[in-house]
Amino acid sequence: MVENYIRQQKKAQKGMEGALEKEKLLNELKSRFVSMASHEFRTPLSTILTSATLIEKYKNEADEEKRKKHIYRIKSSVNNLTGILNDFLSLDKLEEGKIQISKSDHSVTEICKDLAEEMQEMVKLGQKIIYRHKGNSTKFFLDKQILRNILINLLSNAIKYSGENMEINFISEIKKNELIISVADKGMGIPKADQPHLFDRFFRASNVINIQGTGLGLNIVKKYLDLMGGVISYSSKEGEGTMFTILLNDTVE
């Protein structure tokens, strides 16, 4: 009787210690993110303010190209801020176990076409997202919102780390009970030494330090795929580009 009580007390204590440790880690994570985000917010906010001020001064037709340039800078900065906030909200929900998988049949081509059109509004000058689907099967059993979140992240990275006037290839394919989607760019690529850490939280490759980002995107993508029983792979060469490929199984959970 006494031994059973002691075991229960020890079990309860371990549970409390585990919960406290988890809360401590989550608080540290949030603190680190807030510190990082506050730094990352300054540059785009300053850019928005400066460009908005300059646009007011360009009132002649001859200034149209200058206006377009600053409108592009404002849109780009807003997209950066949105990305930071989305990373924070996604990570917070994932860490607290608030993400629930809800699968149903969806048209993969519709999801991807719509997303390609949406993301085309966010590209750099001259960039183009080229989407195509291989094969005749287009329906798949999946969580639409989570798939969108994953693809938005991958496409955003392709846009961010590619130069102007470059193509981004976005391809989907269904083979039996597997959905395969790849996003490939011809951008700066990932240094070989950095590749083993790509999915680590807050990690950023050594050649992108001067480009805004949270270092959380791929970590979040990996967590989403873990929830759905999917996997992600990549191939990259510095100076030549990167391709990320996700694979999902058509299973009922």
N, C-alpha and C positions, 0 to 999 in steps of 0.2 A: 504493500500500500504506500509506504513512505518512499520506496524506490521509484514507484510509478509517478508519484507527485513530483519528486526531484527531476525525473526525466522530462515531465511536462513543463516544469519551470525553466529548465535549461533550453528546451525547444522554443518556449515563448521568448526567452531572453535572446536567443540567436535570431529569432524572427524580428525582434525589435532592433537589434544591432544591424541586421541587414537592411531594414527599412530606413534607419538613420543614416547608414552609409550611402544608400541610394539617394536620399534627400540631399545629403552633403554634396555628392557628385553632381547632382542636378543643379544645385545652387551655384556651385563653382562653374559649371558649364554656362549657366545663364549670365553670371557675372562676367565671364570671359567674353561671351558673345556681346553683351551690352557695351563693354569696353571697346571691342573691335568695331562694332556697328557705329558707335558714336564717332570713331575716327573715320570710318568709311563714308559716313553721311556728309562730312564737311565738304569734301571736294565736289560732289554732284550738286549740293545745295548752292555752293558758291558759283558753280558754272551756270546753273539755272538763273540765279539773280543777275549775274553779269550779262548773259545773253539776252534776258528779258529787257534789261536796261538799254542795251545796244539796239535791239529791234525797234524800240521807240524812236530812235534817232534816224533810222533808215526809212525815209518817207518817199523817196523818189523811185521811179521805175528802174533807174540805173542801179539801184541798191538791192534789187530782187535776189541776186545770188547771195549777197551777204545775209539777207533775211533768212533765206533757205538754210544757209549754213548754221545759223544760230538756232533756228527751229529744230534742226536735226540734233544739235548739241543738247537742247532742252529735252527732247524726246528720249535721247540716249541716257541722259542723267536720271530721268524719271524711271526708265526701265531698270537702271542699276539699283535705285532705291527700292523699287518694287521687289526686285530679286532678293535683296537683303531681308526685307520684311517677310517674304514668303519662306525663305530658309529658316528664319527664326520660328515662325508659326508651325511649319512642318516638323522641325526638330522637337519643339515643345510637345506637340501631340504624340509624336513617336516615342519620346522618352517617357511620357506618362501613360503610355498604352491606350491612348484615346482613339487610335486609328482602327476602324473595323472594316474588314474585307466584305464587300458586297458584290458578288459576281452575277452576271447575266449575259445573255447572248448580245453581242454588239457587232456592228459592221466596222471592221478594222480600217477599211479604206475611207469610210466617212470620217472616222475619228482623225486619221492621219491627214487627210485632205484639208479638213477644217483647221487643224492645228498648223499645217504648213502655211495656209493663208493668213492665219492670225500672226504667226511669227514673222512672216514676210514684212509685216508693218514695222518690225523692230530691227531689221537688218541694217548693216552699215551701207554706205553708198555703193551701189553696183552689185551688192551681194544678192544671190538668188538661191532659194531653197527649191531643190528639184525632187519632187516626190514621185515614186512609182511603186506599184505592187506587183509581185511575181505570182503567177498562177491564177486559177479561177476561184478558189475558195477565199471568201472574204469575211465570213462570220466566225467569231471566236467567243468563248466563255471567259469573261474577265471583268475586272473592276475598272470601269471606264475612267473615273476620276483619278485613281491612282496611276493608271497608265498615262494619262495626260500629264500628271505631275512629273513623272519620270521623263517623258519625252520633252516636255518644256525645258527641263533642266539640261538635257543632252543637247537640244537644239540651241539653247541660250549659250552654252559653252562653245559650240561650233561657231556661232556668230561672233562671240567675244574674242576668241583666239584665232580668228581668221582675218585676213586683211580685206580691204575694199575690193570690189569687182571679182570676188571669188565665189565659186559654187559650193553648195552644201548638199550632199546626196543623202536622201532620206528614203530608205527602202524597207518595205514590209513583205513578209512571205509566210504562208501557212503550209506546213508539212504535216499531214496526218493530224496528230493532236498537239502540235507545237507551233507557237507563233514566234517568228524571228524578226526583229526590227533592228536596223542598223542606221547610225548617223555618222557620216564621214565628211571630214573637211580636209583642206590642203593648207592648213594654217601653220602655226609655229611648232606644233608637235610637242611631245613631252620628253625631257631628257631621260636617258636610260636609268641613271642613278636615282631619279625621283619616282619612277614607275611603281616600285613595290609599295609606296606609301599613298598611292592615289586615293584610296578609299578611307584613309585615316581622317578623323575629325580635325578640322582647322588646317589641314595640310594644303600648301600651295606650292606648285612646282617652282624651281629656282628661276625659270625664265619668264614668269608672269607676275613677279613681285610688283611691278609698276602698273599692272592692270587691276582694276577694282574687282573684289570678290571676297567671299566669306571663308572659303576653304571648307564649306559644309555640303555643297551640292552633291558631289559624288557619294559622300557618306550617307546622305539622305536617300539617294537613288538605291544604294545597296540595301538599306534598311527596308525600303518599300518592296524591293524584289524578294528579300528574305521573307517578308510577310506573305507574299503571294507564291512562294515556292519557286521563284524564278532565279536566273543567274545572269551575270553581266561579264563580258569579256572585252578586251580591247587590243588594238595594235597601234603602235605609234612610233614615229621616227622624228627626231628633232629637225625642224626646218622643212619637213615634208608633209606633215599632217597627222591626223588621228582618226581612228574609227572605233566607235563603241557599238557593241552588239548585245541586245538583251534577248533572252529566251524564256518563254512562259509555256507551261503545260496546260492543256485544256482539261482540267479536273474539277470535280465537284467536291467542295470541302464541307 
